[in-house]
Every structure is written in structure tokens, then in C-alpha cells.
Amino acid sequence: MKLEQYVESENELTKINTENPYYDQAEWYLALNYFYSNQKDKVKAQFIKIQNSPTHYKSTIADNYLEALKSN
């Protein structure tokens, strides 16, 4: 993702299944991938998914990104 290879990043992150202990991190980085690649429909859905998951480690931070999307 840092190399702006967003398609490749998305492909790898979506391969991580829900049983993986790092799944919540994969969800977060997928959201960031959508955010930085300007995929507005996907990013909004991903941040809402995170926001609505009270056990997700970034659920409150997702609010900030959703607010930033509203101002754009």
C-alpha cells in the first residue's frame, strides 16, 4: 500500500479470512487502502462496518475517517 499498489494490496488483504487472529487489522488496512486509492463507495462501507463492530480495535477511529469523507 505504501508503494501505491492499491489493487495488489486489496487482493492480498481480502484473502485474509475471519478466523485469522489478525483479521481486524486486515479490515482496517483494507479501509485505509480504499481511502488512499479514493474508492469512495468501498471506503465508506468498510469504515461503517468497522464502526458498527464494538469489539474492533479501531471502531472509534473509523468515525474520524467517516467525518473526513463527509467534508470531501
VOPAGU-2260 file (C-alpha; in pm, 1 decimal, decimal comma):
REM VOPAGU-2260
SITE   aa  ch    i         X         Y         Z
SITE  MET   A    0       0,0       0,0       0,0
SITE  LYS   A    1     286,3     238,4      77,4
SITE  LEU   A    2     406,2     182,1    -277,0
SITE  GLU   A    3      61,5     286,1    -401,6
SITE  GLN   A    4      -4,5     -64,1    -531,1
SITE  TYR   A    5    -364,3     -48,5    -420,4
SITE  VAL   A    6    -502,7    -328,2    -635,8
SITE  GLU   A    7    -236,9    -570,3    -516,8
SITE  SER   A    8    -291,1    -463,0    -155,8
SITE  GLU   A    9    -665,3    -513,2    -184,6
SITE  ASN   A   10    -615,1    -859,1    -334,6
SITE  GLU   A   11    -388,7    -967,7     -50,5
SITE  LEU   A   12    -596,3    -814,8     229,5
SITE  THR   A   13    -920,1    -971,4     107,3
SITE  LYS   A   14    -757,6   -1316,5     118,1
SITE  ILE   A   15    -735,0   -1299,9     498,9
SITE  ASN   A   16   -1027,4   -1488,5     647,3
SITE  THR   A   17   -1226,3   -1416,4     960,7
SITE  GLU   A   18   -1059,4   -1699,6    1153,3
SITE  ASN   A   19    -722,1   -1527,3    1129,1
SITE  PRO   A   20    -627,3   -1352,9    1456,5
SITE  TYR   A   21    -518,1   -1050,1    1251,6
SITE  TYR   A   22    -845,8   -1017,8    1062,9
SITE  ASP   A   23    -939,8    -690,2    1234,9
SITE  GLN   A   24    -609,1    -540,4    1125,3
SITE  ALA   A   25    -668,8    -660,4     769,9
SITE  GLU   A   26   -1011,3    -490,9     777,1
SITE  TRP   A   27    -851,2    -167,1     893,9
SITE  TYR   A   28    -577,8    -168,3     632,3
SITE  LEU   A   29    -830,2    -254,5     363,8
SITE  ALA   A   30   -1028,6      53,9     467,1
SITE  LEU   A   31    -713,3     265,7     450,4
SITE  ASN   A   32    -632,1     116,1     112,0
SITE  TYR   A   33    -974,0     225,0     -14,7
SITE  PHE   A   34    -933,1     566,3     146,7
SITE  TYR   A   35    -596,7     641,5     -12,4
SITE  SER   A   36    -694,5     498,7    -350,7
SITE  ASN   A   37   -1006,0     720,1    -347,7
SITE  GLN   A   38   -1259,0     435,9    -374,1
SITE  LYS   A   39   -1535,9     629,2    -202,1
SITE  ASP   A   40   -1812,8     367,9    -211,6
SITE  LYS   A   41   -1590,5      91,8     -81,1
SITE  VAL   A   42   -1421,1     304,0     183,2
SITE  LYS   A   43   -1747,3     424,9     330,1
SITE  ALA   A   44   -1887,0      72,3     353,9
SITE  GLN   A   45   -1565,7     -57,2     510,8
SITE  PHE   A   46   -1544,8     218,6     772,7
SITE  ILE   A   47   -1913,3     172,9     859,9
SITE  LYS   A   48   -1852,2    -199,3     902,7
SITE  ILE   A   49   -1564,0    -123,6    1140,9
SITE  GLN   A   50   -1760,1     148,3    1320,4
SITE  ASN   A   51   -2050,0     -90,9    1381,4
SITE  SER   A   52   -1825,0    -354,0    1534,5
SITE  PRO   A   53   -1782,2    -252,3    1900,1
SITE  THR   A   54   -1502,3    -505,6    1952,9
SITE  HIS   A   55   -1296,5    -380,5    1658,5
SITE  TYR   A   56    -978,7    -216,3    1781,5
SITE  LYS   A   57   -1029,7      86,6    1552,4
SITE  SER   A   58   -1407,1     128,4    1577,7
SITE  THR   A   59   -1387,6     477,6    1727,2
SITE  ILE   A   60   -1117,7     596,7    1487,0
SITE  ALA   A   61   -1334,8     493,0    1192,4
SITE  ASP   A   62   -1565,5     778,4    1296,5
SITE  ASN   A   63   -1292,2    1030,0    1218,3
SITE  TYR   A   64   -1242,3     894,8     868,1
SITE  LEU   A   65   -1615,6     892,2     801,9
SITE  GLU   A   66   -1633,0    1257,0     906,5
SITE  ALA   A   67   -1342,6    1337,3     675,0
SITE  LEU   A   68   -1526,8    1169,7     389,2
SITE  LYS   A   69   -1832,8    1388,2     452,3
SITE  SER   A   70   -1626,1    1704,6     417,5
SITE  ASN   A   71   -1484,6    1599,3      79,3
